[in-house]
Amino acid sequence: DELLKQVGEMYRTVRNTFRFLLGNLGGYDQTYDGMMQDVDLWMIEQVDLLAADVAQNYRDFNYGAVITGVHNFCQKELSKFYIDAIKDRMYCDGKDWPARQSAQRASHHALLQLVRMVAPILIHTAEEVYERIPAYAKLPSVHMEILDVPTAERLAEIEANDLESRFAGLMAVRADVFAAFEA
């Protein structure tokens, strides 16, 4: 009984993350090619790192690690940090403002990749979300998609740039501040 509750909670976290990302894509047309904000670039990098881990777990037939990794990503990086960071831009900025379009571009990338990642496990949810993703030339089904796995060069580029270290430091300070609030 406890296991079912835990699995149900994991599913709700992933589904609600999909709902938020999908809801933020209203008016998105994929033509924005301006400057991306650092937090949006960081999110794209985090999704790429997750895609590499998920692809390896699928190759190893470790499906539990796939869904746990996606859930943890949705809960920690997305829900508790990124979504909180972009809410004001998504709700208050104009549809054609660069800051909002930057967040939409990152959200679109994250949603499309996450749906591809969970498609073999959450087949119906992935299909329903995929049908609603705007500004993308869709195949007849998400199950015909191929996970966009970053190359070794892309992974090395992500690990070498300063966004990783800057945001790791920011996340550590953030955790300390929240711990102080709870004390």
Disulfide bonds with the S-S distance in Angstrom:
none
